[in-house]
């Protein structure tokens, strides 16, 4: 893997045609002492994974698949909020393309017309934060059963976005992050806001579900829910798609 090009603020982008996972590539470069920040980009992943063990990311060669690495000291955001900040930044970028029917599904997915088009995975590695992002830009053939309806930007809008341009716009947005503004975007575009939903609380194996009214997302990334008139703050889990 070599430095293929530079984007905003001279951040290097390391490219692969096929990767097991850009998160794996990024972790390897951190361990080898690569200067931060940087981006690992791939056309296709053979082992892309989701937030929880056993969950995979399905992509096509037209997908935008990357991991950006930042110094934790430069990211003044709670790690639990960070995936939503990433999704909020993607919303801001996609709005500039005229794509409007967007929602942020707590805790880490981006929806278009209520179908998943993007997932975010954030992990600490030492003093660094790895931000893995996958965006379905073109048609994807889903050959496995998915928990959520999924689609692509092209399938929902007819737009063909240049993935390098989209990546650069995203990195520029993150580099000039306005946290207060982005938190407003997160709450403005929050999926099922002011609606009654079923929420899986904690680990899926717990079988712990609550029904409540989605109020919003707090500054620490917790989901604020009204359960029988009592406000609860849920730190881990997910909204159940019916």
C-alpha positions in Angstrom: 0.0 0.0 0.0 1.4 3.4 -1.0 0.5 7.1 -0.5 -1.7 7.6 -3.6 -2.7 11.2 -3.0 -3.3 13.9 -0.5 -6.6 15.6 0.5 -7.6 18.5 2.7 -4.8 19.9 4.8 -2.3 17.5 3.1 -3.7 14.4 4.8 -2.3 11.3 3.0 -4.7 8.7 1.7 -3.4 5.1 1.4 -5.2 3.1 -1.2 -5.9 -0.6 -1.9 -8.0 -2.2 -4.6 -9.1 -5.0 -2.2 -8.6 -5.0 1.6 -9.7 -7.3 4.3 -10.7 -4.2 6.2 -9.6 -0.5 6.2 -9.7 -0.7 10.0 -7.1 -3.4 9.9 -5.0 -1.4 7.5 -5.3 1.7 9.7 -4.4 -0.3 12.9 -1.3 -1.7 11.2 -0.1 1.8 10.1 -0.7 3.2 13.6 1.4 0.3 15.1 4.2 1.0 12.5 4.4 4.6 13.6 2.6 6.4 10.7 2.2 10.1 11.2 -1.3 11.2 12.2 -3.8 12.0 10.7 -4.2 9.7 7.7 -6.8 7.8 5.7 -6.9 4.2 4.5 -9.2 3.7 1.5 -10.3 0.6 -0.4 -12.5 -0.2 -3.4 -13.7 -3.4 -1.7 -13.4 -5.1 1.7 -13.5 -8.9 2.1 -13.9 -8.7 5.9 -15.7 -5.4 6.7 -17.4 -5.6 10.0 -20.1 -3.9 12.0 -20.3 -2.5 15.5 -21.0 -5.8 17.2 -19.3 -9.2 16.8 -20.6 -11.3 13.9 -22.0 -8.3 12.0 -20.6 -7.7 8.5 -20.5 -4.8 6.1 -21.7 -5.6 2.5 -20.3 -3.4 -0.2 -19.7 -3.0 -4.0 -16.7 -1.5 -5.8 -18.7 1.8 -6.1 -18.9 2.1 -2.3 -16.9 4.6 -0.3 -14.9 2.6 2.2 -12.3 4.2 4.4 -10.9 4.6 7.9 -9.6 8.0 9.0 -7.3 8.2 12.0 -7.1 11.2 14.3 -5.2 11.9 17.5 -7.6 11.6 20.5 -6.2 14.9 21.9 -7.5 16.7 18.7 -11.0 15.2 19.0 -12.7 16.9 21.8 -15.8 14.7 21.5 -17.1 11.9 23.8 -16.2 8.6 22.2 -19.8 7.5 22.5 -21.0 10.6 20.6 -18.3 10.4 18.0 -20.1 7.9 15.6 -23.1 10.2 15.6 -20.8 13.2 15.0 -19.4 11.4 12.0 -22.9 10.6 10.7 -23.9 14.2 11.3 -21.0 15.4 9.3 -22.0 13.0 6.5 -25.5 14.5 6.6 -24.1 18.0 6.2 -22.0 16.9 3.2 -24.9 15.0 1.5 -27.3 17.9 2.0 -24.9 20.0 -0.2 -25.6 17.5 -3.0 -29.4 18.1 -2.6 -30.0 14.8 -0.8 -32.6 15.5 1.8 -34.5 12.4 2.9 -31.8 11.5 5.5 -32.0 10.2 9.0 -29.4 9.3 11.6 -30.3 6.0 13.3 -28.8 5.9 16.8 -26.1 4.9 17.5 -24.2 4.7 14.3 -26.1 4.4 11.0 -27.2 6.8 8.2 -30.5 6.2 6.4 -31.8 7.5 3.2 -35.6 7.1 2.6 -35.4 5.0 5.8 -33.0 2.5 4.3 -29.4 2.1 5.5 -26.8 3.6 3.2 -23.9 4.1 5.7 -22.5 2.7 8.8 -19.9 4.1 11.2 -17.5 2.2 13.4 -15.2 4.2 15.9 -12.5 2.5 18.0 -9.7 3.7 20.2 -6.2 2.4 19.5 -3.8 3.8 22.1 -4.0 7.6 21.9 -5.7 7.5 18.5 -9.2 7.2 17.2 -10.0 5.1 14.1 -13.1 6.2 12.3 -14.3 3.5 9.9 -17.0 4.5 7.4 -18.8 2.7 4.6 -21.2 4.5 2.3 -23.2 2.6 -0.4 -23.0 4.9 -3.4 -24.0 2.6 -6.2 -26.2 -0.5 -6.4 -25.4 -3.3 -4.1 -26.6 -6.9 -4.4 -27.4 -8.0 -0.8 -26.9 -11.8 -0.7 -27.4 -12.1 3.0 -30.2 -11.3 5.4 -29.8 -7.8 6.9 -31.3 -6.5 10.1 -32.3 -3.2 8.4 -33.5 -2.4 4.9 -30.5 -1.3 2.9 -29.9 0.7 -0.3 -27.5 3.0 -2.0 -27.4 6.7 -2.9 -27.8 5.9 -6.6 -30.8 3.6 -6.0 -32.6 6.2 -3.9 -31.8 9.4 -5.8 -30.4 8.5 -9.2 -27.2 10.5 -8.3 -23.7 9.2 -9.0 -21.4 10.8 -6.5 -17.6 10.8 -6.9 -16.3 9.0 -3.9 -13.0 10.8 -3.7 -14.8 14.2 -3.8 -17.2 12.9 -1.1 -14.3 11.7 1.0 -12.5 15.1 0.7 -15.7 17.0 1.6 -16.2 14.8 4.6 -12.6 15.2 5.9 -12.9 19.0 5.4 -16.1 19.0 7.4 -14.5 17.0 10.2 -11.4 19.1 10.2 -13.5 22.3 10.8 -15.9 20.6 13.1 -18.5 22.8 14.9 -19.7 20.4 17.6 -22.7 22.5 18.7 -23.9 22.8 15.1 -23.3 19.1 14.4 -25.2 18.1 17.5 -28.2 20.1 16.3 -28.0 18.3 13.0 -27.9 14.9 14.8 -31.1 15.8 16.7 -32.8 17.4 13.7 -32.2 14.3 11.6 -32.6 11.7 14.4 -34.5 8.7 13.2 -37.9 8.2 14.9 -37.6 11.4 17.0 -40.8 12.1 18.8 -42.1 8.6 18.0 -42.7 5.5 20.1 -40.1 2.8 19.4 -38.8 -0.5 20.8 -35.2 -0.2 22.0 -32.7 -3.0 22.6 -30.8 -1.9 25.7 -27.2 -3.1 26.1 -25.9 -6.3 24.6 -28.3 -8.2 22.2 -27.8 -11.3 24.3 -29.4 -9.6 27.2 -32.9 -9.6 25.6 -33.5 -6.3 27.5 -36.0 -4.2 25.6 -37.9 -1.0 26.5 -40.7 0.9 24.7 -40.4 4.6 24.8 -40.7 8.0 23.1 -37.5 9.2 21.4 -36.6 12.7 22.7 -33.1 13.2 21.3 -29.4 12.6 21.7 -27.5 14.1 24.7 -24.0 15.6 24.5 -22.4 12.3 25.7 -24.1 10.3 22.9 -26.8 8.7 25.0 -30.2 8.3 23.6 -32.8 10.3 25.6 -36.1 8.4 25.8 -39.3 9.0 27.7 -40.4 5.7 29.3 -43.8 5.9 31.0 -43.3 9.6 31.8 -39.8 9.1 33.1 -36.8 10.3 31.1 -34.1 7.7 30.6 -30.6 8.0 29.1 -29.6 4.8 27.2 -25.8 4.5 26.7 -25.7 1.3 24.6 -28.1 -0.5 22.4 -30.1 0.2 19.3 -33.5 1.1 18.0 -35.3 -2.0 16.7 -36.4 -1.9 13.0 -39.8 -3.3 12.5 
